[in-house]
Amino acid sequence: GVVRGDAGKAAALVVIATDVTEQEQAKAGQRLLHRVLEISNQHAVREPMLRQIVQEIQDFAKCQAVGIRILDEKGNIPYEAYTGFSREFYERESPLSIHDDHCMCINVIAGTTDPSMPFYTPHGSFYMNGTTRFLATVPQEDKGRTRNVCNEMGFESVALIPIRSNNQILGLIHLADRREQRVRLSLVEILENVAMQLGVAVRRATAEEALRQSEREKSLILNATSERIAYYDTALRIQWANRNMESSLGLPWEQAVGRCCYELRYQRTRPCEHCPLIRARQTRTPQEAEIAAPDGRMFFLRGYPLLNEAGEVTALVEITDDITERKKAQEALRKSEERFRAIVDTAAAMVAVVDTTGRCVHVNQYLLDVLGYSYEELTQMPADAVTHPEDRPAVRDLRERLVRGEVQQQRVETRQICKSGQVLWVDLSISALHDEQGRVDALLGVGFNVTEQKRAVEALQENERKFRAIADYTGDVEIWTGPDGQLKWINPAIERFTGYTVAECMAMPDFPAALIHPEDRHRMLTLHQQACAGASGNDVLYRLLRRDGSSLWVSMSWQPIFGPNGECLGVRSSHRDASDRVRAEEELRQSESALRAAQKVAHVGSWTWHIPTNRLIWSDEMYRIFGIAKDDFSGDLAELTARAIHPEDRAEVERVNRAVITERKHSPI
């Protein structure tokens, strides 16, 4: 202001100056705080958010170097964003470990600061404006306890501000400058407020990244599984489907949203009659059903209701498996068994299946007719009970040799006693039958009444075993192993397959090698290595070891899993119970093998007459009996009749053939 004299003239000018540095810095701090909030709201990913915030802090603090360290789950505190630090400094300082290293950064992160010391704040920050002068006052033995890299790299002013959220330290802000007096307490206090806001942003971004990673991993697993999976609303409208289900729907799932599966998959205008989703919605319990598609494929469907806390159905999940091949194998087995029974029961030979203890488990009707016993009588007595007493020792010795594997088949002539007391001479051929492990589990006997020799031999015998019912369909075992072979995820179906829980499998140090049959282990581990290199495969059989010591045949399909950036995340493999299929194929093979063996031993041929085409299909033994080469036989019935049947017998043969068709009965000729 102006000071005037007596005459009113200006005599002096008084100027009053006020230091407003802190006020202006506080205003700038508020602007920085708002800017950090604005940046955190713009970014859902942590790394680019931190890079931008580091630049804002440097512009505000006017420091030569700024960095942000974030504490990870292993106890390391690497720089996730920094500016102004040299590459050498970064490599020496990133990462540090709260378990192994000792320095001011570790003290701040660990929350072990002492506010009574002049270089710590009450909020746990560290700041110093002359590191060289300070270290000159520290005893030499104390200097060796900490890293002191900041001072070694020439930084005199250093500040470390903890980033907090919910009373937890998540990381720190690191300021460094080669000039002294660059990090005043007022600056540190402003940055402590910024660090609190930054802690909220870091926690939110970390949680969102973890959620996105979890969703990516779940999507990779669901898209890689061999099963078809779809998610529906309660009106049966598709909301999501995995890639395998897309192939069944005939279009990408995004285009199928809002449409019904019965419309897309089965070309229907209303739901399928036995739809498991409808039943699951009604009962609020899982349901299942088998449904045939218009193209003939068979599907096994499981429907699961999703319930809210009130127990109301809010959505439905469908898991579908294509069981067409399994049904075909089952049908082939059924037809094979029908052929076996038809041949055995119509054979003009006495046929019996005896277990390894010598007891009959099955006999054919011809044997019952010849000996005069009922089925129940013969299957409840030892097989040699109807053998003549003088022949029993030889028959028992032969049976024991067959069971021990000393011989595979033997032919013997014995006397059999009918229920009426009549003694028949029987030309008996006995063969050993084996299970899947190659062990003898039954004996097959084919006998001909050579006493009367009135009946021609036309029947054959093959192994009669009662097939086990195909087990109820269960979900596949889905496994995700990392590139290092370590188990990362497995579904609960493993317990149904092996008896081990998911937790037990996850705790196994060498899973899945420990559960693979030793004979299959090297081959399967080699396939895993190939899968990590990018190979995939389908339907590879191997044996899975169970808790009780038994093994289970499993079909494995696999493919590598890659992350969004092309990095290999490991191998996804689907393991399907193949025991029914392997057993079916083995029993079908044994059935056909036993049939050929029985024909060869018994000198019996068989043929099938395809009436619409008037064609014949002969067994190998028929060619030998008639002396006709396979290449020289056209299969035409008329040609065979003219070629192999005596003119005087042709009319009788034709009559019997017609009787089989019209009266459905058989009779020997």
C-alpha positions in Angstrom: 0.0 0.0 0.0 1.0 3.7 -0.4 2.1 5.7 2.7 1.5 9.5 2.3 3.1 12.4 4.1 1.6 15.5 5.7 1.0 17.2 2.4 -0.8 14.1 1.2 2.0 13.2 -1.1 3.1 9.6 -1.4 6.0 9.1 0.9 6.5 5.3 0.7 5.2 2.0 -0.7 4.6 -0.9 1.6 4.6 -4.4 0.0 3.5 -7.5 2.0 4.5 -10.9 0.5 3.0 -14.2 1.7 4.5 -17.6 0.9 1.7 -19.6 -0.8 3.8 -22.5 -2.0 2.1 -25.0 0.2 -1.3 -23.8 -0.7 -0.5 -24.0 -4.4 1.0 -27.4 -3.9 -2.1 -28.5 -2.0 -4.3 -27.4 -5.0 -2.0 -29.2 -7.4 -2.3 -32.2 -5.1 -6.1 -32.1 -5.4 -5.8 -31.9 -9.1 -3.4 -34.9 -9.1 -5.9 -36.8 -6.9 -8.7 -36.1 -9.3 -6.5 -37.1 -12.3 -5.7 -40.4 -10.7 -9.3 -41.1 -10.1 -10.1 -40.2 -13.7 -7.4 -42.5 -15.0 -8.4 -45.4 -12.8 -12.0 -45.1 -14.1 -10.7 -45.2 -17.7 -8.8 -48.4 -17.4 -9.9 -51.9 -16.6 -6.3 -53.3 -17.0 -3.8 -52.6 -14.3 -0.6 -52.1 -16.3 -1.6 -49.3 -18.7 -3.3 -47.6 -15.8 -0.2 -47.6 -13.7 2.0 -46.4 -16.6 -0.2 -43.3 -17.0 -0.4 -42.6 -13.3 3.4 -42.8 -13.0 3.7 -40.1 -15.6 1.2 -37.9 -13.8 3.1 -38.3 -10.5 6.4 -37.3 -12.2 4.8 -34.2 -13.7 3.5 -33.2 -10.3 6.5 -34.1 -8.1 9.1 -32.8 -10.7 11.3 -35.8 -9.7 13.8 -37.4 -12.2 12.5 -40.9 -11.6 9.2 -42.4 -10.5 8.1 -46.0 -10.2 5.3 -48.1 -8.8 5.9 -51.5 -7.2 3.1 -54.0 -6.7 3.3 -56.9 -4.2 2.5 -60.3 -5.9 1.3 -63.5 -4.4 4.9 -64.9 -4.1 6.1 -62.0 -2.0 7.9 -60.2 -4.8 7.6 -56.4 -5.5 8.5 -55.8 -9.1 8.1 -52.5 -10.8 4.9 -52.6 -12.8 5.4 -49.1 -14.2 8.4 -46.7 -14.0 10.0 -43.7 -15.7 13.4 -42.1 -15.3 15.2 -45.2 -13.9 18.0 -46.7 -16.0 17.8 -50.3 -17.3 20.7 -51.2 -14.9 18.7 -49.9 -12.0 15.6 -51.7 -13.0 17.4 -55.0 -13.4 19.0 -54.8 -10.0 15.8 -53.7 -8.3 13.1 -55.7 -10.0 11.9 -57.8 -8.5 12.7 -57.6 -4.8 11.5 -60.2 -2.4 10.1 -59.5 1.1 11.3 -62.9 2.1 15.0 -62.6 1.0 15.9 -58.9 0.6 16.6 -56.1 3.1 16.1 -52.5 2.2 13.8 -49.5 2.8 11.4 -50.7 0.1 10.9 -54.0 2.0 10.4 -52.1 5.3 7.7 -49.9 3.7 5.9 -52.8 2.0 6.1 -55.0 5.1 4.8 -52.1 7.3 7.8 -52.3 9.7 8.6 -48.6 9.7 9.2 -46.7 12.9 7.4 -43.3 13.0 9.7 -42.1 15.8 12.6 -42.0 13.3 12.9 -38.7 11.4 12.8 -40.3 8.0 9.5 -42.1 8.5 6.0 -40.6 8.5 3.1 -41.7 10.8 1.5 -43.3 7.7 4.5 -45.5 7.1 6.2 -43.6 4.3 10.0 -43.1 4.0 11.7 -40.0 2.7 15.2 -38.6 2.7 16.8 -35.7 1.0 20.5 -36.5 1.3 21.3 -40.2 1.2 25.1 -39.8 1.0 25.2 -37.5 4.1 22.9 -39.9 6.0 24.9 -43.0 5.1 28.1 -41.3 6.3 26.6 -41.4 9.8 25.7 -45.1 9.7 28.3 -47.6 11.0 30.0 -49.7 8.4 28.5 -53.0 9.8 25.0 -51.6 9.5 25.5 -50.5 5.9 26.0 -54.1 4.8 22.6 -55.1 6.1 20.7 -53.2 3.4 21.1 -52.9 -0.3 21.4 -49.1 -0.6 21.1 -49.4 -4.4 19.4 -45.9 -4.7 22.5 -44.3 -3.2 24.9 -46.4 -5.3 23.1 -45.2 -8.5 23.5 -41.5 -7.4 20.0 -40.8 -6.0 20.2 -38.3 -3.1 16.4 -37.6 -2.7 14.3 -40.7 -2.2 10.7 -41.2 -1.1 8.7 -44.5 -0.6 5.0 -44.1 -0.1 2.9 -47.3 0.7 -0.1 -48.0 -1.5 -2.9 -49.2 0.9 -6.4 -50.6 0.6 -8.5 -52.0 3.4 -5.6 -51.8 5.8 -3.5 -53.9 3.5 -0.3 -52.7 1.8 -0.5 -53.6 -1.9 2.7 -51.8 -3.1 4.5 -48.5 -3.0 5.3 -45.3 -5.0 9.0 -44.8 -5.4 10.4 -41.2 -6.1 14.1 -40.6 -6.7 16.2 -37.6 -7.7 19.9 -37.1 -7.9 19.5 -33.6 -6.4 19.1 -33.0 -2.7 16.0 -31.6 -1.0 13.5 -32.8 -3.8 11.0 -34.7 -1.6 9.7 -32.5 1.1 7.3 -33.8 3.8 4.4 -31.8 2.3 5.0 -33.6 -1.0 5.0 -37.0 0.7 1.8 -36.2 2.6 0.0 -35.3 -0.7 1.2 -38.5 -2.3 0.0 -40.5 0.7 -3.5 -39.3 -0.1 -2.9 -40.2 -3.7 -1.6 -43.7 -2.7 -4.9 -44.4 -0.8 -6.9 -43.7 -4.0 -4.4 -45.6 -6.0 -4.8 -48.6 -3.6 -8.6 -48.7 -4.4 -7.9 -48.6 -8.1 -5.2 -51.3 -7.9 -7.4 -53.7 -5.9 -10.3 -53.2 -8.3 -8.1 -53.7 -11.4 -6.5 -56.8 -9.9 -9.9 -58.3 -9.1 -11.2 -57.6 -12.5 -8.1 -59.1 -14.2 -8.5 -62.2 -12.0 -12.1 -62.5 -13.0 -11.3 -62.1 -16.7 -8.6 -64.7 -16.4 -10.9 -67.1 -14.6 -13.6 -66.6 -17.3 -11.0 -67.2 -20.0 -9.8 -70.4 -18.4 -13.3 -71.7 -17.9 -14.2 -70.8 -21.5 -11.1 -72.6 -22.7 -12.0 -75.7 -20.7 -15.7 -75.7 -21.7 -14.8 -75.2 -25.4 -12.2 -77.9 -25.3 -14.3 -80.6 -23.7 -15.6 -83.4 -25.9 -19.1 -83.0 -24.6 -21.7 -80.6 -26.0 -22.7 -78.0 -23.4 -25.4 -75.4 -23.7 -26.9 -72.8 -21.3 -30.7 -72.1 -21.5 -33.2 -69.8 -20.0 -36.3 -71.3 -18.4 -38.2 -71.0 -21.8 -35.6 -73.4 -23.3 -34.0 -70.6 -25.3 -30.3 -70.9 -25.9 -28.1 -68.3 -24.1 -24.7 -69.8 -24.6 -23.1 -73.0 -26.1 -19.6 -74.3 -26.4 -17.9 -75.1 -29.7 -18.9 -78.7 -29.8 -22.5 -77.8 -29.3 -22.2 -75.3 -32.2 -21.5 -78.2 -34.6 -24.7 -79.8 -33.4 -26.7 -76.6 -33.7 -25.3 -75.9 -37.2 -24.4 -72.3 -36.5 -22.3 -70.2 -34.1 -23.8 -69.9 -30.7 -24.1 -66.1 -31.0 -26.5 -66.6 -33.8 -28.4 -69.3 -31.9 -29.1 -67.1 -28.9 -32.9 -66.8 -28.3 -33.7 -69.9 -30.4 -34.7 -73.3 -29.1 -32.5 -76.4 -29.5 -35.3 -78.7 -30.7 -35.8 -76.3 -33.6 -32.1 -76.2 -34.6 -31.0 -79.7 -33.8 -34.0 -81.8 -34.5 -36.0 -79.7 -36.9 -39.1 -79.8 -34.6 -41.7 -77.2 -33.8 -42.1 -78.3 -30.2 -39.9 -79.9 -27.5 -38.9 -83.5 -27.7 -41.3 -85.9 -25.8 -38.8 -86.9 -23.2 -36.8 -83.7 -23.0 -34.6 -83.8 -19.8 -34.6 -80.0 -19.6 -38.3 -79.9 -19.2 -38.3 -82.6 -16.6 -35.4 -80.8 -14.8 -37.4 -77.6 -14.8 -40.4 -79.4 -13.4 -38.7 -81.5 -10.8 -35.7 -79.1 -10.0 -33.5 -82.2 -10.1 -31.0 -83.5 -12.8 -32.6 -85.5 -15.5 -31.3 -87.6 -18.5 -32.7 -89.1 -21.7 -31.6 -90.7 -25.0 -32.9 -88.9 -28.1 -32.6 -89.8 -31.8 -31.8 -87.0 -34.4 -33.4 -87.0 -37.8 -30.1 -88.1 -39.4 -30.1 -91.3 -37.3 -27.5 -90.2 -34.7 -28.2 -91.0 -31.1 -27.6 -88.5 -28.2 -27.5 -88.9 -24.5 -28.7 -85.8 -22.8 -28.4 -84.6 -19.2 -30.4 -81.6 -18.0 -29.5 -79.7 -14.9 -31.6 -77.0 -13.2 -29.8 -73.9 -11.8 -31.6 -72.7 -8.6 -31.5 -69.4 -6.8 -31.5 -69.0 -3.0 -35.3 -69.4 -2.9 -35.0 -72.7 -4.7 -36.5 -71.4 -8.0 -35.2 -72.5 -11.4 -33.5 -69.6 -13.0 -31.7 -71.3 -15.9 -30.9 -74.8 -17.3 -27.7 -76.5 -18.4 -27.7 -79.3 -21.0 -24.7 -81.7 -21.5 -25.0 -83.8 -24.6 -22.9 -86.8 -25.7 -23.0 -88.5 -29.1 -23.5 -92.2 -28.4 -24.1 -93.3 -32.0 -20.9 -95.4 -32.1 -21.6 -96.9 -28.7 -25.1 -97.9 -29.8 -23.8 -99.4 -33.0 -21.3 -101.5 -31.0 -24.1 -102.5 -28.7 -26.3 -103.5 -31.6 -23.5 -105.5 -33.2 -23.1 -107.4 -30.0 -26.8 -108.0 -29.7 -26.9 -109.3 -33.3 -23.8 -111.5 -32.7 -25.5 -113.0 -29.6 -28.7 -113.6 -31.5 -26.7 -115.3 -34.3 -24.8 -117.4 -31.7 -28.0 -118.5 -29.9 -29.8 -119.2 -33.2 -26.9 -121.3 -34.5 -26.3 -123.1 -31.2 -30.0 -123.8 -30.5 -30.6 -125.1 -34.0 -27.4 -127.1 -34.3 -27.6 -130.8 -34.9 -24.8 -131.3 -32.3 -24.7 -131.5 -28.5 -23.2 -128.3 -27.2 -22.2 -127.4 -23.6 -20.3 -124.7 -21.9 -18.5 -125.8 -18.7 -16.8 -123.6 -16.1 -13.3 -124.3 -14.8 -14.8 -126.4 -11.9 -16.5 -128.8 -14.3 -20.1 -127.5 -13.8 -22.4 -126.9 -16.8 -23.4 -123.3 -17.3 -25.2 -123.7 -20.6 -26.4 -126.6 -22.8 -28.3 -126.5 -26.1 -31.7 -128.0 -26.8 -30.2 -130.7 -29.1 -28.2 -132.1 -26.1 -31.3 -132.1 -24.0 -33.2 -133.9 -26.7 -30.5 -136.5 -27.1 -29.8 -137.2 -23.4 -33.4 -136.7 -22.2 -32.6 -134.3 -19.3 -34.1 -130.8 -18.7 -32.0 -127.7 -18.8 -32.3 -127.2 -15.0 -31.1 -130.8 -14.3 -28.0 -130.6 -16.4 -27.0 -127.1 -15.2 -27.3 -128.2 -11.6 -25.0 -131.2 -11.9 -21.3 -131.7 -12.8 -20.7 -132.1 -16.5 -19.2 -135.5 -16.1 -22.2 -136.8 -14.2 -23.6 -138.1 -17.5 -20.3 -139.5 -18.7 -19.8 -143.2 -18.4 -17.9 -144.1 -15.1 -15.1 -145.7 -17.1 -14.5 -142.6 -19.2 -14.7 -140.0 -16.4 -11.0 -140.0 -15.4 -9.9 -139.3 -18.9 -12.4 -136.5 -19.4 -11.5 -134.9 -16.0 -7.8 -135.1 -16.9 -8.4 -133.4 -20.2 -10.4 -130.7 -18.5 -7.6 -130.0 -16.0 -5.0 -129.8 -18.8 -7.2 -127.4 -20.7 -7.6 -125.2 -17.6 -3.9 -125.2 -17.0 -3.3 -124.1 -20.6 -1.3 -127.3 -21.5 -3.5 -127.8 -24.5 -6.0 -125.5 -26.3 -8.3 -128.1 -27.7 -8.7 -131.8 -27.7 -10.9 -134.4 -29.3 -12.0 -137.5 -27.4 -14.5 -140.3 -27.9 -16.6 -141.0 -24.8 -19.8 -142.7 -23.7 -22.6 -140.6 -22.4 -25.5 -142.0 -20.4 -29.1 -140.8 -21.2 -31.6 -140.2 -18.5 -33.3 -143.4 -19.8 -30.1 -145.3 -19.1 -29.2 -145.7 -22.8 -25.5 -145.4 -23.4 -24.4 -143.3 -26.4 -21.0 -143.0 -28.0 -20.2 -139.3 -28.5 -17.4 -137.8 -30.6 -16.6 -134.9 -28.2 -14.3 -131.9 -29.0 -13.4 -129.7 -26.1 -11.8 -126.2 -26.4 -10.5 -123.6 -23.9 -12.2 -120.2 -23.8 -10.3 -117.1 -22.6 -11.2 -113.8 -20.9 -9.8 -110.4 -21.8 -6.5 -111.2 -19.9 -6.0 -114.4 -21.8 -6.9 -116.6 -18.8 -9.0 -119.8 -19.3 -12.4 -119.0 -17.8 -14.6 -121.7 -19.5 -14.6 -124.8 -21.7 -16.6 -125.4 -24.8 -17.7 -128.9 -25.6 -19.2 -130.0 -29.0 -20.4 -133.6 -29.3 -21.9 -135.7 -32.0 -24.0 -138.8 -31.4 -21.9 -141.3 -33.4 -24.1 -144.2 -32.2 -26.9 -143.5 -34.5 -25.4 -141.1 -37.0 -28.8 -140.1 -38.3 -28.4 -136.4 -38.2 -26.3 -134.3 -40.4 -24.0 -131.8 -38.7 -25.0 -128.2 -39.5 -24.6 -126.3 -36.3 -21.7 -124.7 -34.6 -20.7 -123.5 -31.2 -19.2 -120.3 -29.9 -18.5 -119.0 -26.5 -21.7 -118.4 -24.5 -21.0 -115.8 -21.9 -23.5 -113.5 -20.4 -22.6 -110.0 -21.4 -22.6 -107.5 -18.6 -25.2 -104.8 -19.0 -23.6 -101.6 -20.4 -23.0 -99.3 -17.5 -25.1 -96.2 -17.1 -23.6 -93.3 -19.0 -21.4 -91.1 -16.9 -19.6 -87.9 -17.8 -16.1 -87.9 -19.1 -13.1 -87.1 -17.0 -11.8 -83.7 -18.1 -8.2 -82.9 -17.2 -6.1 -79.8 -17.7 -2.3 -80.2 -17.1 0.2 -77.4 -17.5 3.1 -77.3 -19.9 5.3 -78.6 -17.1 3.0 -81.7 -16.7 1.5 -80.4 -13.4 -2.2 -80.9 -12.8 -4.1 -77.6 -13.0 -7.7 -78.7 -13.0 -9.8 -81.9 -13.0 -13.6 -82.5 -12.9 -15.4 -84.6 -10.3 -15.9 -87.5 -12.7 -12.4 -88.7 -11.8 -13.8 -90.2 -8.5 -16.3 -92.3 -10.5 -13.5 -93.6 -12.7 -10.7 -94.2 -10.1 -12.2 -93.9 -6.6 -9.9 -90.9 -5.9 -11.4 -87.6 -5.1 -10.4 -84.4 -6.9 -8.5 -83.2 -3.8 -6.5 -86.4 -3.7 -5.6 -86.2 -7.4 -4.6 -82.5 -7.1 -2.3 -83.5 -4.2 -0.6 -86.3 -6.2 2.9 -85.0 -7.2 3.1 -87.1 -10.4 -0.6 -87.1 -11.5 -1.7 -88.5 -14.0 1.4 -90.8 -14.4 0.6 -92.5 -11.1 -2.8 -93.6 -12.4 -1.7 -94.8 -15.8 -1.1 -98.5 -16.2 2.7 -99.2 -16.3 2.5 -100.7 -19.8 0.8 -97.6 -21.1 2.6 -94.9 -19.1 5.5 -94.2 -21.4 3.3 -94.0 -24.5 0.8 -91.6 -22.8 3.5 -89.3 -21.4 5.1 -89.1 -24.9 1.7 -88.1 -26.3 1.5 -85.3 -23.6 4.9 -84.0 -24.7 3.7 -84.0 -28.3 0.5 -82.2 -27.3 2.5 -79.4 -25.5 4.4 -79.0 -28.9 1.0 -78.4 -30.6 -0.2 -81.9 -31.5 -3.7 -83.2 -30.9 -5.2 -86.6 -31.0 -8.4 -88.5 -30.6 -9.7 -91.9 -29.3 -6.4 -93.3 -27.9 -7.0 -96.3 -25.6 -5.1 -96.8 -22.3 -5.7 -98.3 -18.9 -6.5 -96.2 -15.8 -5.6 -97.6 -12.4 -8.3 -97.5 -9.7 -7.9 -97.2 -6.0 -8.8 -100.9 -5.5 -6.0 -102.0 -7.8 -8.1 -102.7 -10.8 -7.7 -101.0 -14.2 -10.2 -99.3 -16.4 -9.9 -99.0 -20.2 -10.3 -95.4 -21.2 -10.4 -93.6 -24.5 -8.5 -90.3 -24.5 -8.8 -87.3 -26.8 -6.6 -84.3 -26.3 -5.4 -81.0 -27.6 -3.2 -78.2 -26.5 -4.7 -75.1 -24.9 -3.3 -71.7 -25.9 -3.8 -68.4 -24.2 -5.0 -65.1 -25.9 -1.4 -64.3 -26.8 -0.6 -67.7 -28.2 1.2 -69.0 -25.2 0.8 -72.6 -24.4 -1.3 -73.1 -21.2 -1.0 -76.8 -21.2 -3.0 -79.8 -22.5 -6.7 -80.4 -22.2 -7.7 -84.1 -22.3 -11.0 -85.9 -22.2 -11.1 -89.4 -20.8 -14.1 -91.6 -21.7 -14.9 -94.9 -20.1 -14.1 -97.4 -23.0 -14.5 -100.6 -21.0 -17.8 -101.5 -22.6 -16.4 -100.9 -26.0 -13.2 -102.8 -25.4 -15.1 -105.6 -23.8 -17.6 -105.7 -26.6 -14.9 -105.8 -29.3 -13.0 -108.5 -27.4 -16.1 -110.6 -26.8 -17.2 -110.2 -30.4 -13.7 -111.2 -31.6 -13.7 -114.2 -29.1 -17.3 -115.1 -30.2 -16.3 -115.2 -33.9 -13.0 -117.0 -33.1 -14.8 -119.6 -31.0 -17.3 -120.0 -33.8 -14.6 -120.7 -36.3 -12.8 -123.0 -33.8 -15.9 -124.9 -33.1 -16.7 -125.4 -36.8 -13.1 -126.6 -37.5 -13.1 -129.0 -34.5 -16.6 -130.3 -35.1 -16.3 -130.4 -38.9 -19.5 -128.4 -39.0 -20.3 -125.8 -41.6 -23.0 -123.0 -41.4 -24.5 -120.7 -43.9 -26.8 -117.7 -44.0 -29.4 -117.4 -46.7 -30.3 -113.8 -47.7 -33.8 -114.5 -49.0 -34.5 -111.2 -50.9 -31.3 -111.6 -53.0 -31.3 -115.4 -53.0 -27.7 -115.3 -51.9 -25.7 -117.5 -49.5 -22.9 -116.6 -47.1 -20.8 -119.6 -46.2 -18.5 -120.3 -43.2 -15.0 -121.5 -44.0 -15.9 -125.1 -43.0 -18.7 -125.2 -45.7 -16.1 -124.7 -48.4 -14.0 -127.6 -47.1 -17.1 -129.9 -46.7 -18.3 -129.3 -50.3 -14.8 -129.1 -51.7 -15.5 -125.7 -53.3 -12.9 -122.9 -53.4 -14.0 -119.5 -52.1 -13.1 -117.8 -55.4 -15.2 -120.3 -57.3 -18.4 -119.8 -55.3 -20.8 -117.1 -56.5 -23.2 -117.4 -53.5 -26.2 -118.0 -55.8 -28.6 -120.6 -54.2 -29.8 -122.0 -57.5 -26.2 -122.5 -58.7 -25.3 -124.3 -55.4 -28.3 -126.5 -55.6 -27.4 -127.6 -59.2 -23.7 -127.9 -58.3 -23.6 -129.6 -54.9 -27.0 -131.3 -54.2 -27.8 -134.7 -55.7 -30.7 -134.5 -58.2 -32.7 -137.0 -56.1 -32.3 -134.8 -52.9 -33.0 -131.3 -54.4 -36.7 -131.4 -54.0 -36.4 -132.3 -50.3 -33.9 -129.5 -49.8 -36.2 -127.0 -51.4 -39.1 -128.3 -49.3 -37.1 -127.8 -46.0 -36.1 -124.3 -47.1 -39.7 -123.4 -47.7 -40.7 -124.8 -44.4 -38.1 -122.7 -42.6 -39.5 -119.6 -44.3 -43.2 -120.3 -43.9 -43.4 -122.4 -40.7 -40.3 -121.0 -39.0 -39.0 -124.4 -37.9 -35.9 -126.4 -38.6 -35.4 -130.0 -39.3 -32.3 -132.0 -40.3 -32.1 -133.4 -43.8 
